[in-house]
Amino acid sequence: MEKIKSEQTKLSKKKVKFKFINPNSVEYPKELMLRWEVLRKPLGMSPGSEINSKKEEEESLHLIALDGKEVVGCVLFHPEKEKEGKLFQMAVSEEYRGRGFGRKLIIALEKELKSRHFDAIYLQVREEVLKFYIKMGYAPDEAIEMKLGIPHRTVRKKLLSQKFNLDYFYSK
């Protein structure tokens, strides 16, 4: 019991950093491995299945969470229209789950998207994580789609800039 408590204490003192990377970054292979281990391996899929297309990988924003040199979380965003795009491949290492890293990844990504003048984001989520995204302000569609043999729902969020919000409040 003492050893488990000691390991939890060690984990909670680690300083995790967030970083945007691209497919040429040194961390990219580690990001791919995390995506495969968390999202595809449990489905019996082989390494490489986490990549939809090379073009999409190159066009997407890749945000990772780093603990030292270890990639412990990631999320990607692909622009699909001038001011809108899709969030995908959100993954957090098992030992880091339930500690707010997923939430922090989403917040950091949304902040970057606002600075790039994106105003809407959507993603397709598995039912078991739907509540997480609802808490993050995403609204679910009614339709359920099968993807990779698993039910998914599309969730959407409007990204409002701070300037817009302040102008709204000061105009009253």
BELTARA-V653560 format. One record per backbone hydrogen bond with DSSP energy under -1.0 kcal/mol. CO is the residue of the C=O (numbers start at 1). NH is the residue of the N-H. E is the energy in kcal/mol with one decimal. If there is no record, write none. Layout:
BEGIN
CO,NH,E / CO,NH,E
END
This chain:
BEGIN
1,5,-2.1 / 2,6,-2.5 / 3,7,-2.3 / 4,8,-2.3 / 5,9,-2.3 / 6,10,-2.3 / 7,11,-2.4 / 8,12,-2.2 / 11,14,-1.3 / 17,66,-3.8 / 19,64,-2.9 / 22,25,-2.4 / 25,28,-1.2 / 27,31,-2.1 / 28,32,-2.6 / 29,33,-2.0 / 30,34,-2.3 / 31,35,-2.6 / 32,36,-2.5 / 33,37,-3.0 / 34,38,-2.6 / 35,39,-2.5 / 36,40,-1.5 / 36,41,-3.5 / 40,43,-1.4 / 40,45,-2.0 / 41,44,-2.3 / 46,49,-2.0 / 48,51,-1.4 / 53,57,-2.1 / 54,58,-2.3 / 55,59,-2.0 / 56,60,-1.1 / 61,77,-2.0 / 62,21,-2.7 / 63,75,-2.0 / 64,19,-2.4 / 65,72,-2.8 / 65,73,-1.1 / 66,17,-2.9 / 67,70,-2.0 / 70,67,-2.8 / 72,93,-3.0 / 73,65,-2.7 / 74,91,-2.6 / 75,63,-2.7 / 76,88,-2.6 / 77,61,-2.9 / 78,86,-2.6 / 83,119,-2.9 / 83,120,-1.4 / 84,80,-2.5 / 84,81,-2.5 / 85,122,-1.8 / 86,78,-2.9 / 88,76,-2.5 / 91,74,-2.5 / 93,96,-1.8 / 94,97,-1.2 / 100,104,-2.3 / 101,105,-2.4 / 102,106,-2.3 / 103,107,-2.6 / 104,108,-2.5 / 105,109,-2.5 / 106,110,-3.0 / 107,111,-2.2 / 108,112,-2.0 / 109,113,-2.6 / 110,114,-2.4 / 111,115,-1.9 / 112,116,-1.1 / 113,118,-2.7 / 114,117,-1.8 / 119,159,-2.3 / 120,85,-1.2 / 121,157,-2.5 / 122,87,-2.6 / 123,155,-2.9 / 125,153,-2.5 / 126,129,-1.8 / 127,130,-1.1 / 129,133,-1.5 / 130,134,-2.1 / 131,135,-2.4 / 132,136,-1.1 / 133,138,-2.6 / 134,137,-1.7 / 139,156,-2.3 / 145,152,-3.3 / 147,150,-1.9 / 150,147,-2.6 / 152,145,-2.9 / 153,125,-3.2 / 154,141,-3.0 / 155,123,-2.0 / 156,139,-3.3 / 157,121,-2.4 / 161,165,-2.0 / 162,166,-2.8 / 163,167,-2.8 / 164,168,-2.2 / 165,169,-2.0 / 166,170,-2.6 / 167,171,-1.5
END
